[in-house]
């Protein structure tokens, strides 16, 4: 009696079963690292007055969006409230959008979902200068917090889907290196634009335009990528279908080649020379 079929071998977790601790620690560290720059922006106005700094100089402290939340005639307490709304919405947007991205409707085309999230961010920035009241800024903070959480929740998942698990670690490193350059030079350039124009709306327009162009580029690249993947998948299906319909074709071809080789080996070289001389005569 044959032994029962064994199931798949148990895979030992590479983290030793402590993956939950890594996730919890990452959540806490990322939470504090994002909370600090958002909280310190409340004091940007005071720092600018005390040290007599220009907008381009003060913008070095934080990123472009966090560096401008204190502007527009909003007092520090109102600005803090806007940042609280943005952080609160961001906190709920990340897990909810992560669950949506892993659904059976979104997961097969998650790169399109990421492109839409980037486009959504750009549209929020373009529409922000049209706001003329504090209520409008609150609405902007809600939509931007949701958009920012959407991008952050699917960024690395999209990268995994694009490059695969084997090249994911190197892709993350390369992405982080490339991302550091605009994060470093973006705030001072935005501050310089404010110093020249004396108006924040042009900075928002430029920021939104850059993000929208990036999303369009992503849509085009993802469309080409999915087309190539579909073509490769179709070719593989045709190849498998051909093998299924005619499984003996390769075997018959090998037998034919073997018979031809056997006939060649049976022919005597002397007979070939005699036949060649008779043909010449």
MIDOSE-1310 file (N, C-alpha, C; in nm, 2 decimals, decimal comma, always signed):
residues 281
xxxx	+0,09/-0,12/+0,00/+0,00/+0,00/+0,00/+0,09/+0,12/+0,00; +0,07/+0,21/-0,10/+0,16/+0,33/-0,11/+0,14/+0,42/+0,01; +0,25/+0,49/+0,06/+0,24/+0,58/+0,17/+0,15/+0,70/+0,13; +0,09/+0,75/+0,23/+0,00/+0,87/+0,20/+0,09/+0,99/+0,15
xxxx	+0,03/+1,06/+0,06/+0,10/+1,18/+0,00/+0,12/+1,28/+0,11; +0,25/+1,32/+0,12/+0,28/+1,43/+0,22/+0,24/+1,56/+0,17; +0,20/+1,65/+0,26/+0,17/+1,79/+0,22/+0,29/+1,87/+0,20; +0,27/+1,99/+0,17/+0,39/+2,08/+0,14/+0,47/+2,10/+0,27
xxxx	+0,60/+2,10/+0,26/+0,68/+2,11/+0,38/+0,66/+2,25/+0,45; +0,66/+2,24/+0,58/+0,64/+2,37/+0,66/+0,76/+2,46/+0,64; +0,73/+2,59/+0,62/+0,83/+2,69/+0,59/+0,86/+2,76/+0,72; +0,98/+2,76/+0,77/+1,02/+2,83/+0,89/+1,02/+2,98/+0,86
xxxx	+0,95/+3,06/+0,94/+0,95/+3,21/+0,92/+1,09/+3,26/+0,93; +1,14/+3,34/+0,83/+1,27/+3,39/+0,84/+1,30/+3,49/+0,95; +1,19/+3,54/+1,01/+1,21/+3,64/+1,12/+1,20/+3,56/+1,26; +1,19/+3,43/+1,25/+1,18/+3,36/+1,38/+1,05/+3,37/+1,45
xxxx	+0,94/+3,42/+1,38/+0,81/+3,44/+1,44/+0,80/+3,57/+1,51; +0,89/+3,66/+1,49/+0,89/+3,79/+1,55/+0,85/+3,90/+1,45; +0,79/+3,86/+1,34/+0,75/+3,96/+1,24/+0,66/+4,07/+1,30; +0,57/+4,03/+1,39/+0,47/+4,13/+1,44/+0,55/+4,24/+1,52
xxxx	+0,66/+4,20/+1,58/+0,74/+4,31/+1,66/+0,80/+4,40/+1,56; +0,85/+4,35/+1,45/+0,91/+4,44/+1,34/+0,80/+4,54/+1,29; +0,68/+4,48/+1,26/+0,57/+4,57/+1,21/+0,53/+4,67/+1,31; +0,52/+4,63/+1,44/+0,48/+4,73/+1,54/+0,59/+4,84/+1,56
xxxx	+0,72/+4,80/+1,56/+0,82/+4,89/+1,57/+0,83/+4,99/+1,46; +0,81/+4,94/+1,34/+0,81/+5,02/+1,22/+0,69/+5,12/+1,22; +0,58/+5,07/+1,27/+0,46/+5,16/+1,28/+0,49/+5,28/+1,37; +0,55/+5,25/+1,49/+0,57/+5,35/+1,59/+0,68/+5,45/+1,54
xxxx	+0,79/+5,39/+1,48/+0,90/+5,48/+1,43/+0,85/+5,57/+1,32; +0,78/+5,51/+1,23/+0,73/+5,59/+1,11/+0,63/+5,70/+1,16; +0,54/+5,66/+1,26/+0,45/+5,75/+1,31/+0,51/+5,87/+1,37; +0,62/+5,85/+1,46/+0,69/+5,96/+1,52/+0,77/+6,04/+1,42
xxxx	+0,83/+5,97/+1,32/+0,91/+6,05/+1,22/+0,82/+6,14/+1,13; +0,70/+6,10/+1,11/+0,61/+6,18/+1,03/+0,54/+6,29/+1,12; +0,52/+6,25/+1,25/+0,45/+6,35/+1,33/+0,54/+6,47/+1,37; +0,67/+6,44/+1,38/+0,76/+6,55/+1,42/+0,77/+6,66/+1,32
xxxx	+0,79/+6,64/+1,19/+0,79/+6,75/+1,09/+0,66/+6,82/+1,08; +0,55/+6,74/+1,10/+0,42/+6,80/+1,09/+0,39/+6,89/+1,21; +0,44/+6,86/+1,33/+0,42/+6,94/+1,44/+0,51/+7,06/+1,45; +0,63/+7,05/+1,40/+0,73/+7,16/+1,41/+0,69/+7,27/+1,31
xxxx	+0,61/+7,24/+1,21/+0,57/+7,35/+1,12/+0,49/+7,46/+1,18; +0,43/+7,43/+1,30/+0,36/+7,54/+1,37/+0,45/+7,65/+1,41; +0,58/+7,62/+1,43/+0,67/+7,72/+1,48/+0,75/+7,79/+1,37; +0,72/+7,76/+1,24/+0,80/+7,82/+1,13/+0,79/+7,97/+1,13
xxxx	+0,67/+8,02/+1,16/+0,65/+8,17/+1,15/+0,74/+8,24/+1,26; +0,74/+8,18/+1,38/+0,83/+8,24/+1,49/+0,98/+8,22/+1,45; +1,01/+8,11/+1,40/+1,16/+8,09/+1,36/+1,20/+8,19/+1,25; +1,11/+8,22/+1,16/+1,14/+8,31/+1,05/+1,15/+8,45/+1,11
xxxx	+1,07/+8,49/+1,21/+1,08/+8,63/+1,26/+1,21/+8,64/+1,35; +1,24/+8,54/+1,43/+1,35/+8,55/+1,52/+1,48/+8,55/+1,45; +1,50/+8,46/+1,35/+1,63/+8,45/+1,27/+1,63/+8,53/+1,15; +1,52/+8,61/+1,12/+1,51/+8,69/+1,00/+1,54/+8,61/+0,87
xxxx	+1,47/+8,50/+0,86/+1,50/+8,40/+0,75/+1,40/+8,43/+0,63; +1,45/+8,40/+0,51/+1,36/+8,41/+0,40/+1,28/+8,28/+0,39; +1,19/+8,27/+0,30/+1,11/+8,15/+0,28/+1,19/+8,04/+0,23; +1,28/+8,06/+0,14/+1,37/+7,96/+0,08/+1,46/+7,90/+0,19
xxxx	+1,50/+7,98/+0,29/+1,59/+7,93/+0,40/+1,51/+7,85/+0,50; +1,39/+7,89/+0,53/+1,31/+7,82/+0,63/+1,25/+7,69/+0,57; +1,24/+7,68/+0,44/+1,19/+7,57/+0,38/+1,28/+7,45/+0,38; +1,41/+7,47/+0,42/+1,50/+7,36/+0,43/+1,46/+7,27/+0,55
xxxx	+1,38/+7,32/+0,64/+1,35/+7,24/+0,76/+1,26/+7,12/+0,73; +1,17/+7,13/+0,64/+1,08/+7,03/+0,62/+1,05/+7,02/+0,47; +0,96/+6,93/+0,43/+0,93/+6,92/+0,29/+0,84/+7,03/+0,24; +0,81/+7,03/+0,11/+0,74/+7,15/+0,05/+0,60/+7,16/+0,11
xxxx	+0,53/+7,06/+0,12/+0,39/+7,07/+0,17/+0,38/+7,10/+0,31; +0,47/+7,05/+0,39/+0,46/+7,08/+0,53/+0,52/+7,22/+0,56; +0,60/+7,27/+0,48/+0,66/+7,40/+0,50/+0,57/+7,51/+0,47; +0,46/+7,49/+0,40/+0,37/+7,60/+0,36/+0,24/+7,60/+0,43
xxxx	+0,22/+7,50/+0,53/+0,09/+7,50/+0,59/+0,06/+7,61/+0,69; +0,17/+7,68/+0,73/+0,15/+7,80/+0,82/+0,12/+7,93/+0,75; +0,12/+7,92/+0,61/+0,11/+8,04/+0,54/-0,04/+8,08/+0,51; -0,06/+8,19/+0,43/-0,19/+8,23/+0,39/-0,27/+8,30/+0,49
xxxx	-0,20/+8,37/+0,59/-0,27/+8,45/+0,69/-0,34/+8,36/+0,80; -0,30/+8,23/+0,81/-0,36/+8,14/+0,91/-0,27/+8,15/+1,04; -0,34/+8,17/+1,16/-0,26/+8,17/+1,28/-0,21/+8,03/+1,31; -0,12/+8,03/+1,41/-0,05/+7,90/+1,44/-0,14/+7,80/+1,50
xxxx	-0,25/+7,84/+1,57/-0,34/+7,74/+1,62/-0,43/+7,68/+1,51; -0,47/+7,76/+1,42/-0,55/+7,72/+1,31/-0,46/+7,62/+1,22; -0,33/+7,66/+1,20/-0,24/+7,58/+1,12/-0,22/+7,44/+1,19; -0,21/+7,44/+1,32/-0,20/+7,32/+1,40/-0,32/+7,23/+1,38
xxxx	-0,44/+7,29/+1,37/-0,56/+7,22/+1,35/-0,56/+7,15/+1,21; -0,52/+7,23/+1,12/-0,51/+7,17/+0,98/-0,42/+7,05/+0,97; -0,30/+7,06/+1,04/-0,21/+6,95/+1,04/-0,27/+6,83/+1,11; -0,34/+6,86/+1,22/-0,41/+6,75/+1,29/-0,51/+6,67/+1,20
xxxx	-0,58/+6,75/+1,13/-0,68/+6,69/+1,04/-0,61/+6,61/+0,93; -0,50/+6,66/+0,87/-0,43/+6,59/+0,77/-0,37/+6,46/+0,83; -0,31/+6,47/+0,95/-0,25/+6,35/+1,00/-0,36/+6,24/+1,04; -0,47/+6,29/+1,09/-0,58/+6,20/+1,13/-0,64/+6,13/+1,01
xxxx	-0,66/+6,20/+0,90/-0,71/+6,14/+0,78/-0,61/+6,04/+0,72; -0,48/+6,08/+0,72/-0,38/+6,00/+0,67/-0,37/+5,87/+0,75; -0,39/+5,87/+0,88/-0,38/+5,75/+0,96/-0,49/+5,65/+0,92; -0,61/+5,70/+0,89/-0,71/+5,60/+0,85/-0,71/+5,57/+0,70
xxxx	-0,65/+5,65/+0,62/-0,65/+5,63/+0,47/-0,55/+5,52/+0,44; -0,44/+5,51/+0,51/-0,34/+5,41/+0,48/-0,39/+5,26/+0,49; -0,44/+5,22/+0,61/-0,49/+5,08/+0,61/-0,61/+5,06/+0,52; -0,70/+5,15/+0,51/-0,82/+5,13/+0,43/-0,78/+5,12/+0,28
xxxx	-0,69/+5,20/+0,23/-0,65/+5,20/+0,10/-0,56/+5,07/+0,07; -0,49/+5,03/+0,17/-0,41/+4,90/+0,16/-0,50/+4,78/+0,14; -0,61/+4,78/+0,22/-0,71/+4,67/+0,20/-0,78/+4,68/+0,06; -0,81/+4,80/+0,02/-0,87/+4,81/-0,11/-0,78/+4,77/-0,22
xxxx	-0,65/+4,80/-0,21/-0,56/+4,77/-0,31/-0,54/+4,62/-0,32; -0,56/+4,54/-0,21/-0,54/+4,40/-0,21/-0,67/+4,32/-0,25; -0,77/+4,39/-0,29/-0,90/+4,33/-0,33/-0,88/+4,27/-0,47; -0,97/+4,17/-0,50/-0,96/+4,10/-0,63/-0,98/+4,19/-0,75
xxxx	-1,05/+4,31/-0,72/-1,07/+4,40/-0,83/-0,96/+4,49/-0,86; -0,88/+4,53/-0,76/-0,77/+4,63/-0,77/-0,63/+4,56/-0,79; -0,61/+4,45/-0,72/-0,48/+4,39/-0,71/-0,42/+4,35/-0,85; -0,50/+4,30/-0,95/-0,44/+4,27/-1,08/-0,39/+4,39/-1,15
xxxx	-0,45/+4,51/-1,12/-0,41/+4,63/-1,19/-0,37/+4,74/-1,09; -0,28/+4,70/-0,99/-0,25/+4,78/-0,88/-0,16/+4,90/-0,93; -0,09/+4,88/-1,04/-0,01/+4,99/-1,09/-0,09/+5,11/-1,14; -0,20/+5,08/-1,20/-0,30/+5,18/-1,24/-0,35/+5,25/-1,11
xxxx	-0,38/+5,18/-1,01/-0,43/+5,24/-0,88/-0,33/+5,33/-0,83; -0,20/+5,30/-0,83/-0,10/+5,39/-0,78/-0,09/+5,51/-0,87; -0,10/+5,50/-1,00/-0,09/+5,61/-1,09/-0,21/+5,71/-1,06; -0,33/+5,65/-1,03/-0,44/+5,73/-1,00/-0,42/+5,81/-0,87
xxxx	-0,36/+5,74/-0,77/-0,33/+5,80/-0,64/-0,24/+5,92/-0,66; -0,14/+5,91/-0,74/-0,04/+6,02/-0,77/-0,12/+6,13/-0,84; -0,20/+6,10/-0,94/-0,28/+6,20/-1,01/-0,38/+6,27/-0,91; -0,43/+6,20/-0,82/-0,52/+6,26/-0,72/-0,45/+6,36/-0,63
xxxx	-0,32/+6,33/-0,60/-0,24/+6,43/-0,52/-0,22/+6,56/-0,60; -0,19/+6,54/-0,73/-0,16/+6,66/-0,81/-0,28/+6,75/-0,83; -0,40/+6,68/-0,84/-0,52/+6,76/-0,86/-0,55/+6,84/-0,73; -0,53/+6,78/-0,61/-0,55/+6,85/-0,49/-0,46/+6,97/-0,48
xxxx	-0,33/+6,96/-0,52/-0,24/+7,08/-0,52/-0,29/+7,19/-0,62; -0,33/+7,15/-0,73/-0,38/+7,25/-0,83/-0,50/+7,32/-0,78; -0,59/+7,26/-0,71/-0,71/+7,32/-0,67/-0,69/+7,40/-0,54; -0,59/+7,38/-0,47/-0,57/+7,45/-0,34/-0,56/+7,60/-0,35
xxxx	-0,50/+7,66/-0,45/-0,49/+7,81/-0,45/-0,63/+7,87/-0,48; -0,73/+7,79/-0,52/-0,86/+7,85/-0,55/-0,94/+7,86/-0,42; -0,89/+7,81/-0,31/-0,95/+7,82/-0,18/-0,94/+7,97/-0,13; -1,05/+8,02/-0,07/-1,05/+8,16/-0,03/-1,10/+8,17/+0,12
xxxx	-1,11/+8,06/+0,19/-1,15/+8,07/+0,33/-1,09/+7,96/+0,41; -1,09/+7,97/+0,54/-1,04/+7,86/+0,63/-1,11/+7,73/+0,61; -1,24/+7,74/+0,59/-1,32/+7,62/+0,57/-1,27/+7,54/+0,44; -1,23/+7,62/+0,34/-1,18/+7,55/+0,22/-1,04/+7,49/+0,25
xxxx	-0,96/+7,55/+0,34/-0,83/+7,49/+0,38/-0,86/+7,36/+0,45; -0,96/+7,35/+0,53/-0,99/+7,23/+0,61/-1,03/+7,12/+0,51; -1,11/+7,15/+0,41/-1,15/+7,06/+0,30/-1,02/+7,01/+0,23; -0,93/+7,10/+0,20/-0,81/+7,06/+0,13/-0,73/+6,97/+0,22
xxxx	-0,72/+7,00/+0,35/-0,64/+6,91/+0,44/-0,70/+6,77/+0,44; -0,83/+6,76/+0,43/-0,90/+6,63/+0,44/-0,86/+6,55/+0,31; -0,88/+6,62/+0,19/-0,86/+6,55/+0,07/-0,71/+6,52/+0,05; -0,62/+6,61/+0,09/-0,48/+6,59/+0,07/-0,43/+6,48/+0,16
xxxx	-0,48/+6,47/+0,29/-0,45/+6,36/+0,38/-0,49/+6,23/+0,32; -0,60/+6,22/+0,26/-0,65/+6,10/+0,20/-0,56/+6,06/+0,09; -0,53/+6,16/+0,00/-0,45/+6,13/-0,12/-0,31/+6,09/-0,08; -0,25/+6,15/+0,03/-0,12/+6,12/+0,07/-0,11/+5,98/+0,13
xxxx	-0,22/+5,94/+0,21/-0,22/+5,81/+0,26/-0,24/+5,70/+0,15; -0,31/+5,74/+0,05/-0,33/+5,65/-0,06/-0,20/+5,61/-0,13; -0,12/+5,71/-0,16/+0,01/+5,69/-0,22/+0,10/+5,61/-0,13; +0,11/+5,65/+0,00/+0,20/+5,58/+0,09/+0,16/+5,43/+0,11
xxxx	+0,03/+5,40/+0,10/-0,01/+5,26/+0,14/+0,02/+5,17/+0,02; +0,04/+5,21/-0,10/+0,06/+5,12/-0,21/+0,19/+5,14/-0,28; +0,27/+5,23/-0,23/+0,40/+5,26/-0,30/+0,49/+5,13/-0,31; +0,52/+5,07/-0,20/+0,61/+4,95/-0,20/+0,54/+4,83/-0,25
xxxx	+0,41/+4,82/-0,24/+0,34/+4,71/-0,29/+0,34/+4,71/-0,45; +0,33/+4,84/-0,50/+0,34/+4,85/-0,64/+0,48/+4,82/-0,69; +0,58/+4,86/-0,62/+0,72/+4,83/-0,65/+0,74/+4,68/-0,65; +0,69/+4,61/-0,56/+0,70/+4,46/-0,55/+0,63/+4,40/-0,67
xxxx	+0,52/+4,45/-0,71/+0,45/+4,40/-0,83/+0,52/+4,42/-0,96; +0,60/+4,53/-0,96/+0,67/+4,57/-1,08/+0,80/+4,49/-1,10; +0,88/+4,48/-1,00/+1,01/+4,42/-1,01/+1,02/+4,28/-0,96; +0,93/+4,23/-0,88/+0,93/+4,10/-0,83/+1,00/+4,09/-0,69
xxxx	+0,99/+3,98/-0,62/+1,05/+3,97/-0,49/+1,20/+3,96/-0,49; +1,26/+3,90/-0,59/+1,40/+3,88/-0,59/+1,48/+4,02/-0,60; +1,42/+4,11/-0,68/+1,49/+4,24/-0,70/+1,43/+4,35/-0,61; +1,34/+4,32/-0,52/+1,27/+4,42/-0,45/+1,36/+4,50/-0,36
xxxx	+1,45/+4,43/-0,29/+1,54/+4,50/-0,19/+1,63/+4,60/-0,26; +1,69/+4,57/-0,38/+1,77/+4,66/-0,45/+1,69/+4,77/-0,51; +1,56/+4,74/-0,55/+1,47/+4,84/-0,61/+1,43/+4,94/-0,50; +1,41/+4,90/-0,38/+1,38/+4,99/-0,27/+1,49/+5,09/-0,25
xxxx	+1,61/+5,03/-0,24/+1,73/+5,12/-0,22/+1,75/+5,22/-0,33; +1,73/+5,18/-0,46/+1,74/+5,27/-0,57/+1,63/+5,38/-0,56; +1,51/+5,34/-0,53/+1,40/+5,43/-0,52/+1,42/+5,53/-0,41; +1,47/+5,49/-0,30/+1,50/+5,58/-0,19/+1,61/+5,68/-0,23
xxxx	+1,71/+5,64/-0,30/+1,82/+5,73/-0,34/+1,77/+5,83/-0,43; +1,69/+5,79/-0,53/+1,64/+5,88/-0,63/+1,54/+5,98/-0,56; +1,47/+5,93/-0,47/+1,37/+6,02/-0,40/+1,43/+6,12/-0,31; +1,55/+6,09/-0,26/+1,62/+6,19/-0,17/+1,65/+6,32/-0,25
xxxx	+1,69/+6,31/-0,37/+1,73/+6,43/-0,45/+1,62/+6,54/-0,45; +1,50/+6,51/-0,51/+1,39/+6,61/-0,51/+1,35/+6,65/-0,37; +1,35/+6,56/-0,27/+1,31/+6,59/-0,14/+1,41/+6,70/-0,08; +1,54/+6,69/-0,12/+1,64/+6,78/-0,06/+1,63/+6,92/-0,13
xxxx	+1,62/+6,92/-0,26/+1,62/+7,05/-0,33/+1,48/+7,11/-0,36; +1,38/+7,03/-0,34/+1,24/+7,08/-0,36/+1,20/+7,20/-0,27; +1,22/+7,18/-0,13/+1,18/+7,29/-0,04/+1,25/+7,42/-0,07; +1,38/+7,43/-0,08/+1,44/+7,56/-0,11/+1,40/+7,62/-0,24
xxxx	+1,38/+7,54/-0,34/+1,33/+7,59/-0,47/+1,19/+7,65/-0,46; +1,11/+7,58/-0,38/+0,97/+7,63/-0,36/+0,97/+7,76/-0,28; +1,06/+7,76/-0,18/+1,07/+7,89/-0,10/+1,13/+8,00/-0,19; +1,22/+7,97/-0,28/+1,27/+8,08/-0,36/+1,16/+8,13/-0,45
xxxx	+1,08/+8,04/-0,50/+0,97/+8,09/-0,59/+0,87/+8,18/-0,51; +0,85/+8,15/-0,38/+0,76/+8,23/-0,30/+0,83/+8,37/-0,28; +0,96/+8,37/-0,26/+1,04/+8,49/-0,24/+1,03/+8,58/-0,36; +1,03/+8,52/-0,48/+1,02/+8,60/-0,60/+0,88/+8,65/-0,63
xxxx	+0,78/+8,56/-0,62/+0,65/+8,60/-0,66/+0,57/+8,66/-0,54; +0,61/+8,64/-0,42/+0,54/+8,69/-0,30/+0,39/+8,63/-0,30; +0,38/+8,51/-0,35/+0,25/+8,45/-0,35/+0,26/+8,30/-0,35; +0,18/+8,23/-0,27/+0,19/+8,09/-0,26/+0,12/+8,01/-0,37
xxxx	+0,03/+8,07/-0,44/-0,05/+8,00/-0,53/+0,04/+7,95/-0,65; +0,14/+8,02/-0,69/+0,22/+7,98/-0,80/+0,30/+7,85/-0,76; +0,34/+7,84/-0,63/+0,41/+7,73/-0,58/+0,32/+7,60/-0,59; +0,19/+7,62/-0,55/+0,10/+7,51/-0,55/+0,07/+7,47/-0,70
xxxx	+0,06/+7,57/-0,79/+0,04/+7,53/-0,93/+0,16/+7,45/-0,98; +0,28/+7,49/-0,95/+0,40/+7,42/-1,00/+0,41/+7,28/-0,94; +0,38/+7,27/-0,81/+0,38/+7,14/-0,74/+0,28/+7,05/-0,80; +0,15/+7,10/-0,82/+0,05/+7,01/-0,88/+0,08/+6,97/-1,02
xxxx	+0,14/+7,06/-1,10/+0,17/+7,03/-1,24/+0,28/+6,92/-1,25; +0,38/+6,93/-1,16/+0,49/+6,83/-1,16/+0,43/+6,69/-1,13; +0,34/+6,69/-1,03/+0,29/+6,56/-0,98/+0,19/+6,50/-1,09; +0,12/+6,59/-1,15/+0,02/+6,54/-1,26/+0,10/+6,49/-1,38
xxxx	+0,21/+6,56/-1,42/+0,29/+6,50/-1,52/+0,35/+6,37/-1,49; +0,39/+6,35/-1,36/+0,45/+6,22/-1,32/+0,34/+6,12/-1,32; +0,22/+6,15/-1,29/+0,11/+6,05/-1,30/+0,08/+6,01/-1,44; +0,09/+6,10/-1,53/+0,06/+6,07/-1,67/+0,17/+5,98/-1,73
xxxx	+0,30/+6,01/-1,69/+0,41/+5,92/-1,73/+0,39/+5,78/-1,67; +0,34/+5,77/-1,55/+0,32/+5,64/-1,49/+0,21/+5,57/-1,56; +0,10/+5,64/-1,60/-0,01/+5,57/-1,67/+0,04/+5,52/-1,80; +0,12/+5,59/-1,88/+0,17/+5,55/-2,00/+0,27/+5,43/-1,98
xxxx	+0,36/+5,44/-1,89/+0,45/+5,33/-1,86/+0,38/+5,20/-1,82; +0,28/+5,21/-1,73/+0,21/+5,10/-1,68/+0,12/+5,04/-1,80; +0,07/+5,12/-1,88/-0,01/+5,06/-2,00/+0,08/+4,98/-2,09; +0,20/+5,03/-2,12/+0,30/+4,95/-2,20/+0,34/+4,83/-2,13
xxxx	+0,36/+4,83/-2,00/+0,40/+4,72/-1,92/+0,30/+4,61/-1,92; +0,17/+4,65/-1,90/+0,06/+4,55/-1,90/+0,04/+4,49/-2,03; +0,06/+4,57/-2,14/+0,05/+4,52/-2,27/+0,15/+4,41/-2,30; +0,28/+4,44/-2,26/+0,38/+4,34/-2,28/+0,36/+4,21/-2,20
xxxx	+0,32/+4,23/-2,08/+0,29/+4,11/-1,99/+0,17/+4,03/-2,05; +0,07/+4,09/-2,11/-0,04/+4,02/-2,17/+0,01/+3,95/-2,29; +0,10/+4,01/-2,37/+0,15/+3,94/-2,49/+0,23/+3,82/-2,45; +0,32/+3,83/-2,35/+0,39/+3,72/-2,31/+0,30/+3,61/-2,25
xxxx	+0,20/+3,64/-2,18/+0,11/+3,54/-2,13/+0,04/+3,47/-2,24; +0,00/+3,55/-2,34/-0,07/+3,48/-2,46/+0,02/+3,39/-2,53; +0,14/+3,42/-2,55/+0,24/+3,34/-2,62/+0,26/+3,21/-2,54; +0,27/+3,22/-2,40/+0,29/+3,10/-2,32/+0,16/+3,01/-2,33
xxxx	+0,04/+3,07/-2,33/-0,08/+2,99/-2,34/-0,08/+2,92/-2,48; -0,05/+2,98/-2,59/-0,04/+2,92/-2,72/+0,06/+2,81/-2,72; +0,17/+2,83/-2,66/+0,27/+2,72/-2,66/+0,22/+2,60/-2,58; +0,16/+2,62/-2,47/+0,11/+2,51/-2,39/-0,01/+2,44/-2,46
xxxx	-0,09/+2,52/-2,53/-0,20/+2,46/-2,61/-0,15/+2,37/-2,72; -0,04/+2,41/-2,79/+0,02/+2,34/-2,90/+0,08/+2,21/-2,84; +0,14/+2,21/-2,73/+0,20/+2,09/-2,67/+0,08/+1,99/-2,63; -0,03/+2,05/-2,58/-0,14/+1,96/-2,54/-0,21/+1,89/-2,66
xxxx	-0,22/+1,97/-2,77/-0,29/+1,91/-2,89/-0,21/+1,81/-2,96; -0,08/+1,83/-2,97/+0,01/+1,74/-3,05/+0,13/+1,70/-2,96; +0,11/+1,61/-2,86/+0,22/+1,58/-2,77/+0,33/+1,49/-2,84; +0,29/+1,41/-2,95/+0,38/+1,32/-3,01/+0,47/+1,38/-3,12
xxxx	+0,44/+1,51/-3,15/+0,51/+1,57/-3,26/+0,67/+1,57/-3,24; +0,71/+1,61/-3,12/+0,85/+1,62/-3,09/+0,91/+1,47/-3,09; +0,83/+1,38/-3,04/+0,88/+1,24/-3,04/+0,90/+1,19/-3,18; +0,80/+1,21/-3,27/+0,82/+1,16/-3,41/+0,93/+1,23/-3,48
xxxx	+0,95/+1,36/-3,45/+1,06/+1,43/-3,51/+1,20/+1,37/-3,47; +1,21/+1,34/-3,34/+1,33/+1,28/-3,29/+1,35/+1,14/-3,35; +1,24/+1,06/-3,37/+1,26/+0,93/-3,44/+1,30/+0,94/-3,58; +1,25/+1,04/-3,65/+1,29/+1,07/-3,79/+1,44/+1,10/-3,80
xxxx	+1,48/+1,19/-3,71/+1,62/+1,23/-3,71/+1,71/+1,11/-3,68; +1,66/+1,02/-3,59/+1,74/+0,90/-3,56/+1,75/+0,81/-3,67; +1,65/+0,79/-3,75/+1,65/+0,70/-3,86/+1,74/+0,75/-3,97; +1,74/+0,88/-4,00/+1,83/+0,94/-4,10/+1,97/+0,92/-4,06
xxxx	+2,00/+0,94/-3,93/+2,14/+0,92/-3,89/+2,18/+0,78/-3,90; +2,09/+0,68/-3,87/+2,13/+0,54/-3,89/+2,16/+0,51/-4,03; +2,08/+0,56/-4,13/+2,11/+0,53/-4,27/+2,24/+0,58/-4,31; +2,27/+0,70/-4,26/+2,40/+0,76/-4,30/+2,52/+0,67/-4,24
xxxx	+2,50/+0,62/-4,12/+2,61/+0,53/-4,07/+2,62/+0,40/-4,14; +2,51/+0,35/-4,20/+2,51/+0,22/-4,27/+2,58/+0,23/-4,41; +2,59/+0,35/-4,47/+2,65/+0,36/-4,60/+2,80/+0,35/-4,59; +2,86/+0,27/-4,67/+3,01/+0,25/-4,67/+3,07/+0,37/-4,75
xxxx	+3,18/+0,43/-4,69/+3,24/+0,54/-4,77/+3,30/+0,50/-4,90; +3,35/+0,37/-4,91/+3,40/+0,32/-5,04/+3,29/+0,32/-5,15; +3,17/+0,27/-5,11/+3,06/+0,27/-5,20/+3,03/+0,41/-5,25; +3,04/+0,51/-5,16/+3,01/+0,65/-5,20/+3,12/+0,69/-5,30
xxxx	+3,25/+0,65/-5,28/+3,35/+0,69/-5,38/+3,32/+0,63/-5,51; +3,28/+0,50/-5,52/+3,26/+0,43/-5,64/+3,14/+0,50/-5,72; +3,04/+0,53/-5,64/+2,92/+0,59/-5,71/+2,96/+0,73/-5,76; +3,05/+0,80/-5,69/+3,09/+0,93/-5,73/+3,17/+0,92/-5,86
xxxx	+3,26/+0,81/-5,88/+3,34/+0,80/-6,00/+3,25/+0,76/-6,12; +3,15/+0,68/-6,09/+3,06/+0,64/-6,20/+2,98/+0,77/-6,25; +2,94/+0,85/-6,15/+2,87/+0,97/-6,19/+2,96/+1,06/-6,27; +3,09/+1,07/-6,24/+3,18/+1,16/-6,31/+3,20/+1,10/-6,45
x	+3,21/+0,97/-6,47/+3,22/+0,91/-6,60/+3,10/+0,94/-6,69
